[in-house]
Amino acid sequence: MNNKERITKYKEKVNDVIQKMIYELFKSQPENYIDWMIQYLESVRFQSSKAFSTKIAIEYNLSSEEEENEEVDELPLPVKNAKTFRSSVSAEVFGVHNKKENFIPRVIPKTEEQKQQILEKLMKVFMFQALGQHEQEIVVNAMEEKHYTKDDWVITQGDDGAELYIVFSGELDCFRKMKPTDPEPKFLKKYKPGDMFGELSLLYNSPRAASIQAKEDSVLFALDRSTFNNIVKDATIKKRLQYEEVLSKVELLQSMEAYEKTQICDGLKEQTYQKGEVIIQEGEEGDKFYMVAEGTLAAYKDNNGQQVEVLRYQPGDYFGELALIHKLPRQATIIAETQCVVVYLDSNSFLRLLGPVEDILKRNAETYKKFIQN
Ligand SMILES: Nc1ncnc2c1ncn2[C@@H]1O[C@@H]2COP(=O)(O)O[C@H]2[C@H]1O
């Protein structure tokens, strides 16, 4: 490429950003347009960094023609040509258009019994678990009961999304066309009572990434975009961004789909240990699976009263799976060698979310079979 061509290409790139910014600016007409533009450009910088694309990494639409033959599950930025599924992610993701101050939550009348039933289901969904009582009440009040008969489509891939759903009763199937040219969508998963879906387009202001059909008569509770935005969206995005980086270092999870990894992020809890603190004690019952986010740790086994070091862990490593897979007592004591940050899943979430890598876990566990008591 000669210098003239380079400048032309450069101009195109700069113009593209400026034109989009002006378009968004005129659309929202903020009073303080300088602050708005700074915020917008920061969001674009964040958006176009590689870190961002792997972090948001929720591209369930398709990208450019060159990639047309690949199954893409990352977010291609910026938006490309008309042959693709619509893939834009609005600046709303970054809070530019979020006007929280005017939020008046909707209230759909319900009996106390209905409220209790909704709350019960809500508390099984990770992203609602951390809510305070007042926020829980707002969400429960805003939920709308919806009935679908067998074969009804609840969500159609490519549509705009206005609600997320929690399954109260019934069963639904999730399908997705991986490429616009696919004749048939691929079956992805089933949804049963207590499951949640339809959150992606609310989180990232993107088109529906998959289609969902009732397999039998089903009752769902729908939460509107405005309540979702004001109560759970920021915390969920923050958590996903924060932990996707931690999970990206865990080799075990590399074969998992981006969407499955986001589900793990939602379920993670975090704990810090000081140097010398015991995270797991040999012989005890185990109910958590850990991944190392920061610091180093070591595993010791008791050998006639002597503690013998058998393994070391660093960021990206995991431990605590044996007790959960094989229902064994803890096979080693794990101690923090430095100050450590670990993220963990409880045993139910571990068994549910790590199903796709169970074989790898079992295979890897073979390597320390020699340490396991008969
Ligand atoms: N692999 C997947 N990729 C994208 N969406 C998925 C996947 N599995 C389940 N879904 C759900 O399907 C929903 C379709 O609507 P949304 O894009 O709003 O949110 C999506 C997710 O809740």
The ligand as a Gaussian input file, in Angstrom:
#p B3LYP/6-31G(d) Opt

LIG

0 1
 N      -25.745000     -20.054000      22.286000
 C      -26.600000     -19.037000      22.404000
 N      -26.379000     -17.918000      21.722000
 C      -27.232000     -16.895000      21.823000
 N      -28.329000     -16.870000      22.584000
 C      -28.606000     -17.946000      23.290000
 C      -27.763000     -19.082000      23.226000
 N      -28.288000     -20.008000      24.024000
 C      -29.376000     -19.485000      24.552000
 N      -29.614000     -18.235000      24.130000
 C      -30.758000     -17.390000      24.553000
 O      -31.606000     -17.119000      23.432000
 C      -32.057000     -15.777000      23.586000
 C      -32.635000     -15.104000      22.356000
 O      -32.951000     -13.761000      22.714000
 P      -31.776000     -12.842000      23.250000
 O      -30.761000     -12.641000      22.204000
 O      -32.336000     -11.617000      23.890000
 O      -31.119000     -13.744000      24.444000
 C      -30.810000     -15.063000      24.042000
 C      -30.344000     -16.028000      25.118000
 O      -31.081000     -15.805000      26.297000

